[in-house]
Amino acid sequence: LNMEEDDPSLTENIIIELDEYWDTNFLRTCSNYDLVGLDTPNPILKIDNHVFQGTWHHTMGTELLFTQNSEGSFQHSHTVTKKLKFHHVALKPKQPQTQTQTQTQTQTQTQTQTQTQ
């Protein structure tokens, strides 16, 4: 995760886990990724039409990530102490309010305004 390429001190490496979608074939078939809210307790990840909500976790100790070069040997590439675990969420369309709900909200707002005056 590179928050600002001009300032390396703002770079933080994290591991992202998709518990329900561990199959890499799923990710290879997806073409559109959006990640928002990294500065919140529950970031949102959208992969094509799938929406995931995340939670931050600290790793047990430090995790080391390695890359494999063309000769087949491994080289340390990153050190990680944070993990972002995502789970799939189902989004439901917002239901229009009934007239009774609207009246109740209006009454509550009126009562609150009266109490603060």
DSSP file with accessible surface (Angstrom, degrees, kcal/mol):
  #  RESIDUE AA STRUCTURE BP1 BP2  ACC     N-H-->O    O-->H-N    N-H-->O    O-->H-N    TCO  KAPPA ALPHA  PHI   PSI    X-CA   Y-CA   Z-CA
    1    1 A L              0   0   66      0, 0.0    11,-1.6     0, 0.0     2,-0.7   0.000 360.0 360.0 360.0 114.5    0.0    0.0    0.0
    2    2 A N  B     -A   11   0A  77      9,-0.2     3,-0.2     1,-0.2     9,-0.2  -0.900 360.0-178.0-110.0 106.4    1.7    3.2   -1.2
    3    3 A M  S    S+     0   0  109     -2,-0.7     2,-0.3     7,-0.7    -1,-0.2   0.811  78.4   3.1 -76.3 -30.8    0.0    6.2    0.3
    4    4 A E    >   -     0   0  100      3,-0.2     3,-1.0     1,-0.1     6,-0.3  -0.817  60.7-155.4-157.1 116.1    2.2    8.7   -1.4
    5    5 A E  T 3  S+     0   0  162     -2,-0.3    -1,-0.1     1,-0.2    -2,-0.1   0.787  92.3  60.5 -66.9 -25.3    4.9    7.8   -3.8
    6    6 A D  T 3  S+     0   0  146      1,-0.2    -1,-0.2     2,-0.1    -2,-0.0   0.737 106.0  47.6 -74.9 -22.4    6.9   10.9   -3.3
    7    7 A D    X   -     0   0   63     -3,-1.0     3,-2.1     1,-0.1    -3,-0.2  -0.873  62.9-169.3-125.1  99.7    7.4   10.3    0.5
    8    8 A P  G >  S+     0   0  100      0, 0.0     3,-1.7     0, 0.0    -1,-0.1   0.750  83.9  71.5 -61.4 -21.0    8.6    6.7    1.4
    9    9 A S  G 3  S+     0   0   95      1,-0.3    -2,-0.0     3,-0.0     0, 0.0   0.707  93.7  56.8 -68.7 -15.3    7.9    7.4    5.0
   10   10 A L  G <  S+     0   0   76     -3,-2.1    -7,-0.7    -6,-0.3     2,-0.4   0.333  84.0 106.6 -95.1   8.0    4.2    7.3    4.2
   11   11 A T  B <   +A    2   0A  54     -3,-1.7     2,-0.4    -9,-0.2    -9,-0.2  -0.739  43.8 176.8 -91.8 130.7    4.4    3.8    2.8
   12   12 A E        -     0   0   62    -11,-1.6     2,-0.4    -2,-0.4    68,-0.1  -0.994  20.2-142.5-134.3 128.6    3.0    0.9    4.8
   13   13 A N        +     0   0   46     -2,-0.4    68,-0.6    66,-0.3    69,-0.5  -0.747  25.6 173.9 -90.2 134.1    2.8   -2.7    3.7
   14   14 A I  E     -b   82   0B  23     -2,-0.4     2,-0.5    66,-0.1    69,-0.2  -0.936  29.1-125.3-133.5 158.9   -0.3   -4.7    4.7
   15   15 A I  E     -b   83   0B  29     67,-1.8    69,-3.5    -2,-0.3     2,-0.5  -0.902  21.1-153.0-102.7 134.2   -1.6   -8.1    3.9
   16   16 A I  E     -b   84   0B  77     -2,-0.5     2,-0.4    67,-0.2    69,-0.2  -0.941  10.4-166.2-109.7 126.6   -5.2   -8.3    2.5
   17   17 A E  E     -b   85   0B  52     67,-2.7    69,-3.0    -2,-0.5     2,-0.6  -0.942  15.4-168.7-114.6 134.1   -7.1  -11.5    3.1
   18   18 A L  E >   -b   86   0B  22     -2,-0.4     3,-1.0    67,-0.2    69,-0.1  -0.845  11.7-172.9-115.3  87.4  -10.3  -12.5    1.4
   19   19 A D  G >  S+     0   0   90     67,-1.2     3,-0.5    -2,-0.6    -1,-0.2   0.881  81.6  40.7 -52.5 -44.8  -11.4  -15.5    3.5
   20   20 A E  G 3  S+     0   0  103     66,-0.4    -1,-0.3     1,-0.2     3,-0.2   0.656 118.2  47.7 -81.8 -14.2  -14.3  -16.6    1.4
   21   21 A Y  G <   +     0   0   58     -3,-1.0    -1,-0.2     1,-0.1     6,-0.2  -0.420  61.1 139.4-125.1  56.7  -12.5  -16.1   -1.9
   22   22 A W    <   +     0   0  206     -3,-0.5     2,-0.5    -2,-0.1    -1,-0.1   0.706  43.1 103.8 -74.3 -16.5   -9.1  -17.7   -1.4
   23   23 A D    >>  -     0   0   67     -3,-0.2     3,-1.1     1,-0.2     4,-0.9  -0.514  63.1-153.8 -70.9 117.7   -9.2  -19.2   -4.9
   24   24 A T  H 3> S+     0   0   75     -2,-0.5     4,-2.1     1,-0.3    -1,-0.2   0.731  90.0  70.8 -67.6 -19.8   -6.8  -17.1   -7.0
   25   25 A N  H 3> S+     0   0   91      1,-0.2     4,-1.3     2,-0.2    -1,-0.3   0.866  93.8  56.6 -63.3 -33.7   -8.8  -18.0  -10.1
   26   26 A F  H X> S+     0   0   33     -3,-1.1     4,-0.6     1,-0.2     3,-0.5   0.953 109.3  44.6 -59.6 -48.2  -11.6  -15.8   -8.8
   27   27 A L  H >< S+     0   0   55     -4,-0.9     3,-0.7     1,-0.2    -2,-0.2   0.852 108.0  57.9 -68.1 -33.3   -9.3  -12.8   -8.6
   28   28 A R  H 3< S+     0   0  182     -4,-2.1    -1,-0.2     1,-0.2    -2,-0.2   0.798 105.6  50.6 -67.2 -26.5   -7.8  -13.5  -12.1
   29   29 A T  H << S+     0   0  111     -4,-1.3     2,-0.3    -3,-0.5    -1,-0.2   0.592  94.3  89.8 -87.8  -9.9  -11.2  -13.3  -13.7
   30   30 A C    <<  +     0   0   13     -3,-0.7     3,-0.1    -4,-0.6    17,-0.0  -0.635  47.0 178.4 -89.3 146.3  -12.0   -9.9  -12.0
   31   31 A S        +     0   0  106     -2,-0.3     2,-0.5     1,-0.2    -1,-0.1   0.572  59.4  63.3-121.5 -14.6  -11.1   -6.7  -13.8
   32   32 A N        +     0   0   81      2,-0.0    16,-2.9     0, 0.0     2,-0.4  -0.951  54.9 175.7-124.9 120.2  -12.3   -3.8  -11.6
   33   33 A Y  E     +C   47   0B 111     -2,-0.5     2,-0.4    14,-0.2    14,-0.2  -0.976   4.2 177.3-123.9 134.9  -11.0   -3.2   -8.0
   34   34 A D  E     -C   46   0B  81     12,-2.5    12,-3.1    -2,-0.4     2,-0.5  -0.997   3.7-175.2-135.3 131.3  -11.9   -0.3   -5.7
   35   35 A L  E     +C   45   0B  61     -2,-0.4     2,-0.3    10,-0.2    10,-0.2  -0.985  14.3 167.6-128.0 118.7  -10.6    0.0   -2.1
   36   36 A V  E     +C   44   0B  89      8,-2.7     8,-2.5    -2,-0.5     4,-0.1  -0.918  48.3  36.2-130.2 156.3  -11.9    2.9    0.0
   37   37 A G    >   +     0   0   25     -2,-0.3     3,-2.2     6,-0.2    -1,-0.1   0.772  53.0 153.5  79.4  29.9  -11.7    3.9    3.7
   38   38 A L  T 3  S+     0   0   41      1,-0.3    -1,-0.1    -3,-0.2    -2,-0.0   0.758  74.8  57.2 -63.0 -20.3   -8.3    2.7    4.5
   39   39 A D  T 3  S+     0   0  148      3,-0.1    -1,-0.3     2,-0.0    -2,-0.1   0.262  98.8  78.8 -92.5  14.0   -8.2    5.3    7.3
   40   40 A T  S <  S-     0   0   53     -3,-2.2    -4,-0.0     1,-0.1     0, 0.0  -0.750  90.4-112.4-115.8 165.1  -11.3    3.9    8.9
   41   41 A P  S    S+     0   0  100      0, 0.0    15,-0.7     0, 0.0    -1,-0.1   0.768 112.0  36.3 -66.7 -23.8  -11.9    0.8   11.1
   42   42 A N  S    S-     0   0   66     13,-0.1    13,-0.2    -5,-0.1    -4,-0.1  -0.644  78.2-168.3-134.2  79.5  -13.8   -0.9    8.4
   43   43 A P        -     0   0    0      0, 0.0    11,-3.0     0, 0.0     2,-0.4  -0.187  17.2-130.6 -61.8 159.2  -12.5   -0.3    4.8
   44   44 A I  E     -CD  36  53B  62     -8,-2.5    -8,-2.7     9,-0.2     2,-0.4  -0.945  17.5-167.5-116.9 134.2  -14.6   -1.4    1.9
   45   45 A L  E     -CD  35  52B  15      7,-2.5     7,-3.1    -2,-0.4     2,-0.5  -0.986   1.3-167.9-121.2 126.6  -13.3   -3.4   -1.1
   46   46 A K  E     -CD  34  51B  83    -12,-3.1   -12,-2.5    -2,-0.4     2,-0.5  -0.977   4.9-177.6-116.6 122.8  -15.3   -3.8   -4.3
   47   47 A I  E >   -CD  33  50B   3      3,-2.7     3,-2.8    -2,-0.5   -14,-0.2  -0.969  66.8 -55.6-120.2 110.5  -14.2   -6.4   -6.8
   48   48 A D  T 3  S-     0   0   43    -16,-2.9   -18,-0.0    -2,-0.5   -14,-0.0  -0.365 123.5 -18.8  50.7-118.7  -16.4   -6.3   -9.9
   49   49 A N  T 3  S+     0   0  147     -2,-0.1     2,-0.4    -3,-0.1    -1,-0.3   0.320 118.2  99.4 -97.6   8.4  -19.9   -6.8   -8.4
   50   50 A H  E <   -D   47   0B  58     -3,-2.8    -3,-2.7    40,-0.0     2,-0.4  -0.828  56.0-160.5 -98.7 133.6  -18.7   -8.3   -5.1
   51   51 A V  E     -DE  46  89B  19     38,-0.5    38,-2.8    -2,-0.4     2,-0.4  -0.938   8.2-173.6-117.4 134.6  -18.5   -6.0   -2.0
   52   52 A F  E     -DE  45  88B   1     -7,-3.1    -7,-2.5    -2,-0.4     2,-0.4  -0.954  14.3-148.6-127.1 144.7  -16.3   -6.8    1.1
   53   53 A Q  E     -DE  44  87B  66     34,-2.4    34,-2.1    -2,-0.4     2,-0.2  -0.941  22.1-151.4-112.3 135.7  -16.0   -5.1    4.4
   54   54 A G  E     - E   0  86B   0    -11,-3.0     2,-0.3    -2,-0.4    32,-0.2  -0.661  12.8-160.7-108.7 160.9  -12.7   -5.3    6.2
   55   55 A T  E     - E   0  85B  48     30,-1.9    30,-2.4    -2,-0.2     2,-0.3  -0.992  25.2-120.2-135.1 142.3  -11.3   -5.2    9.7
   56   56 A W  E     + E   0  84B  75    -15,-0.7     2,-0.3    -2,-0.3    28,-0.2  -0.601  33.0 175.3 -83.5 141.5   -7.8   -4.4   10.8
   57   57 A H  E     - E   0  83B  73     26,-2.6    26,-3.3    -2,-0.3     2,-0.4  -0.984  28.5-125.2-140.7 150.3   -5.7   -7.0   12.7
   58   58 A H  E     - E   0  82B 147     -2,-0.3    24,-0.2    24,-0.2     2,-0.1  -0.772  33.9-118.3 -91.3 142.2   -2.1   -7.1   13.9
   59   59 A T  E     -     0   0B  16     22,-2.0     2,-1.4    -2,-0.4    -1,-0.1  -0.358  29.6-101.3 -73.4 159.6   -0.1  -10.0   12.7
   60   60 A M  E    S-     0   0B 184     -2,-0.1     2,-0.2     2,-0.0    -1,-0.1  -0.712  92.3 -37.4 -79.8  93.3    1.4  -12.5   15.2
   61   61 A G  E    S-     0   0B  53     -2,-1.4     2,-0.5    20,-0.1    -2,-0.2  -0.481 109.7 -34.0  83.7-155.7    4.9  -11.1   15.1
   62   62 A T  E     -     0   0B  84     -2,-0.2     2,-0.4    17,-0.0    19,-0.2  -0.866  54.9-148.8-106.3 132.7    6.3   -9.9   11.8
   63   63 A E  E     - E   0  80B  60     17,-2.8    17,-2.9    -2,-0.5     2,-0.4  -0.845   9.8-150.1 -99.9 137.4    5.4  -11.5    8.5
   64   64 A L  E     - E   0  79B  94     -2,-0.4     2,-0.4    15,-0.2    15,-0.2  -0.897   4.9-155.3-108.4 134.8    8.0  -11.5    5.7
   65   65 A L  E     - E   0  78B  65     13,-2.9    12,-3.2    -2,-0.4    13,-1.5  -0.895  11.1-166.5-110.4 141.0    7.1  -11.5    2.1
   66   66 A F  E     - E   0  76B 111     -2,-0.4     2,-0.3    10,-0.3    10,-0.2  -0.909   9.7-151.0-126.2 150.7    9.3  -12.8   -0.6
   67   67 A T  E     - E   0  75B  75      8,-2.5     8,-2.6    -2,-0.3     2,-0.5  -0.899  18.2-130.1-115.8 151.6    9.4  -12.6   -4.4
   68   68 A Q  E     - E   0  74B 119     -2,-0.3     6,-0.2     6,-0.2     2,-0.1  -0.880  21.2-147.6-103.6 128.1   10.9  -15.2   -6.7
   69   69 A N    >   -     0   0   54      4,-2.6     3,-1.9    -2,-0.5    -1,-0.0  -0.264  35.4 -90.6 -86.4 179.0   13.3  -14.1   -9.4
   70   70 A S  T 3  S+     0   0  120      1,-0.3    -1,-0.1     2,-0.1    -2,-0.0   0.744 124.9  58.1 -64.8 -22.6   13.8  -15.6  -12.8
   71   71 A E  T 3  S-     0   0  157      2,-0.1    -1,-0.3     1,-0.0     3,-0.1   0.506 117.7-110.4 -84.4  -5.8   16.5  -18.0  -11.5
   72   72 A G  S <  S+     0   0   32     -3,-1.9     2,-0.2     1,-0.3    -2,-0.1   0.401  76.9 125.2  95.8  -4.8   14.0  -19.5   -9.0
   73   73 A S        -     0   0   59      1,-0.0    -4,-2.6    -5,-0.0    -1,-0.3  -0.550  56.8-121.9 -88.0 159.0   15.6  -18.1   -5.9
   74   74 A F  E     - E   0  68B 135     -6,-0.2     2,-0.4    -2,-0.2    -6,-0.2  -0.775  21.4-167.4-104.3 145.5   13.6  -16.0   -3.3
   75   75 A Q  E     - E   0  67B 126     -8,-2.6    -8,-2.5    -2,-0.3     2,-0.1  -0.994  30.6-109.4-133.0 134.0   14.4  -12.5   -2.2
   76   76 A H  E     + E   0  66B  86     -2,-0.4   -10,-0.3   -10,-0.2     3,-0.1  -0.409  41.9 167.1 -60.0 130.1   12.9  -10.7    0.8
   77   77 A S  E     +     0   0B  39    -12,-3.2     2,-0.3     1,-0.4   -11,-0.2   0.722  54.0   7.5-117.1 -35.1   10.6   -7.9   -0.6
   78   78 A H  E     - E   0  65B  81    -13,-1.5   -13,-2.9     2,-0.0     2,-0.4  -0.996  50.5-143.0-150.6 154.8    8.5   -6.6    2.3
   79   79 A T  E     - E   0  64B  66     -2,-0.3     2,-0.4   -15,-0.2   -66,-0.3  -0.963  25.4-168.0-117.9 135.2    8.0   -6.8    6.1
   80   80 A V  E     + E   0  63B   1    -17,-2.9   -17,-2.8    -2,-0.4   -66,-0.1  -0.973  28.2 164.7-131.5 137.6    4.4   -6.6    7.3
   81   81 A T  E     +     0   0B  68    -68,-0.6   -22,-2.0    -2,-0.4     2,-0.4   0.381  67.0  66.1-124.9  -3.8    2.8   -6.2   10.8
   82   82 A K  E     -bE  14  58B  68    -69,-0.5   -67,-1.8   -24,-0.2     2,-0.4  -0.945  57.5-166.7-123.0 147.5   -0.8   -5.4    9.8
   83   83 A K  E     -bE  15  57B  32    -26,-3.3   -26,-2.6    -2,-0.4     2,-0.6  -0.982   9.8-154.3-132.0 140.3   -3.4   -7.5    8.1
   84   84 A L  E     -bE  16  56B   0    -69,-3.5   -67,-2.7    -2,-0.4     2,-0.5  -0.950  15.0-163.1-117.0 107.7   -6.7   -6.4    6.6
   85   85 A K  E     -bE  17  55B  68    -30,-2.4   -30,-1.9    -2,-0.6     2,-0.4  -0.841   6.3-163.2 -97.4 127.8   -9.3   -9.3    6.6
   86   86 A F  E     -bE  18  54B   2    -69,-3.0   -67,-1.2    -2,-0.5   -66,-0.4  -0.851   8.0-170.0-111.2 144.0  -12.3   -8.9    4.4
   87   87 A H  E     - E   0  53B  72    -34,-2.1   -34,-2.4    -2,-0.4     2,-0.1  -0.972  33.6-101.7-128.2 148.8  -15.6  -10.7    4.4
   88   88 A H  E     - E   0  52B  60     -2,-0.4     2,-0.4   -36,-0.2   -36,-0.2  -0.401  37.2-163.6 -68.7 136.2  -18.3  -10.6    1.7
   89   89 A V  E     - E   0  51B  32    -38,-2.8     2,-0.6    -2,-0.1   -38,-0.5  -0.946  14.9-133.6-122.3 147.0  -21.3   -8.4    2.5
   90   90 A A        -     0   0   85     -2,-0.4     2,-0.4   -40,-0.1   -40,-0.0  -0.880  19.4-147.9 -99.3 122.7  -24.7   -8.4    0.8
   91   91 A L        -     0   0  132     -2,-0.6   -40,-0.0   -40,-0.0    -2,-0.0  -0.756  10.3-160.5 -91.1 136.4  -26.0   -5.0   -0.1
   92   92 A K        -     0   0  184     -2,-0.4     3,-0.1     3,-0.0     2,-0.0  -0.922  26.2-105.9-114.7 142.5  -29.7   -4.4    0.1
   93   93 A P        -     0   0  104      0, 0.0     2,-0.3     0, 0.0    -1,-0.0  -0.356  42.8-102.2 -64.5 144.4  -31.5   -1.6   -1.7
   94   94 A K        -     0   0  199      1,-0.1     3,-0.0     3,-0.0     0, 0.0  -0.519  36.9-129.8 -68.7 129.9  -32.6    1.2    0.6
   95   95 A Q        -     0   0  147     -2,-0.3    -1,-0.1     1,-0.1     3,-0.1  -0.627  22.4-111.2 -82.6 137.2  -36.4    0.9    1.2
   96   96 A P        -     0   0  109      0, 0.0     2,-0.2     0, 0.0    -1,-0.1  -0.389  39.5-107.4 -64.5 145.2  -38.5    4.0    0.7
   97   97 A Q        -     0   0   93      1,-0.1     2,-0.1     2,-0.0    -3,-0.0  -0.481  28.1-126.3 -75.2 144.5  -39.9    5.3    4.0
   98   98 A T     >  -     0   0   76     -2,-0.2     4,-2.2     1,-0.1     5,-0.2  -0.405  27.5-106.8 -80.4 167.1  -43.5    4.9    4.7
   99   99 A Q  H  > S+     0   0  147      1,-0.2     4,-2.5     2,-0.2     5,-0.2   0.897 120.9  54.6 -63.6 -36.7  -45.6    7.8    5.7
  100  100 A T  H  > S+     0   0   95      2,-0.2     4,-2.4     1,-0.2    -1,-0.2   0.921 107.9  48.9 -63.8 -43.1  -45.7    6.7    9.3
  101  101 A Q  H  > S+     0   0   99      2,-0.2     4,-2.3     1,-0.2    -1,-0.2   0.917 111.8  49.4 -62.9 -41.4  -41.9    6.5    9.5
  102  102 A T  H  X S+     0   0   60     -4,-2.2     4,-2.3     2,-0.2    -2,-0.2   0.919 111.5  48.7 -64.3 -42.7  -41.6   10.0    8.0
  103  103 A Q  H  X S+     0   0   94     -4,-2.5     4,-2.5     1,-0.2    -2,-0.2   0.915 110.9  50.8 -64.1 -41.9  -44.2   11.4   10.5
  104  104 A T  H  X S+     0   0   70     -4,-2.4     4,-2.4     2,-0.2    -2,-0.2   0.921 111.0  48.3 -62.5 -43.7  -42.3    9.8   13.4
  105  105 A Q  H  X S+     0   0   88     -4,-2.3     4,-2.5     2,-0.2    -1,-0.2   0.916 111.5  50.0 -63.3 -41.1  -39.0   11.3   12.3
  106  106 A T  H  X S+     0   0   72     -4,-2.3     4,-2.4     2,-0.2    -2,-0.2   0.925 111.3  48.8 -64.3 -42.4  -40.6   14.7   11.9
  107  107 A Q  H  X S+     0   0  115     -4,-2.5     4,-2.5     2,-0.2    -2,-0.2   0.913 111.7  49.4 -63.5 -42.5  -42.1   14.5   15.4
  108  108 A T  H  X S+     0   0   71     -4,-2.4     4,-2.4     2,-0.2    -2,-0.2   0.922 111.4  48.8 -63.6 -43.1  -38.8   13.4   16.9
  109  109 A Q  H  X S+     0   0  115     -4,-2.5     4,-2.4     2,-0.2    -2,-0.2   0.912 111.7  49.8 -63.6 -40.4  -37.0   16.3   15.1
  110  110 A T  H  X S+     0   0   72     -4,-2.4     4,-2.3     2,-0.2    -2,-0.2   0.926 111.2  48.8 -64.7 -43.0  -39.6   18.8   16.4
  111  111 A Q  H  X S+     0   0  114     -4,-2.5     4,-2.2     1,-0.2    -2,-0.2   0.910 111.5  49.7 -64.1 -41.4  -39.3   17.4   20.0
  112  112 A T  H  X S+     0   0   71     -4,-2.4     4,-1.7     2,-0.2    -2,-0.2   0.919 111.1  48.8 -64.4 -42.5  -35.5   17.7   19.8
  113  113 A Q  H  X S+     0   0  111     -4,-2.4     4,-0.8     1,-0.2    -1,-0.2   0.902 111.3  50.3 -63.6 -40.3  -35.6   21.3   18.5
  114  114 A T  H >< S+     0   0   90     -4,-2.3     3,-0.6     1,-0.2    -2,-0.2   0.916 109.9  50.6 -65.3 -39.6  -38.1   22.2   21.3
  115  115 A Q  H 3< S+     0   0  158     -4,-2.2    -1,-0.2     1,-0.2    -2,-0.2   0.829 109.1  50.6 -68.8 -32.5  -35.9   20.7   24.0
  116  116 A T  H 3<        0   0  112     -4,-1.7    -1,-0.2    -5,-0.2    -2,-0.2   0.646 360.0 360.0 -81.7 -11.7  -32.8   22.6   22.8
  117  117 A Q    <<        0   0  188     -4,-0.8    -3,-0.1    -3,-0.6    -4,-0.0   0.060 360.0 360.0 -85.6 360.0  -34.6   25.9   22.7
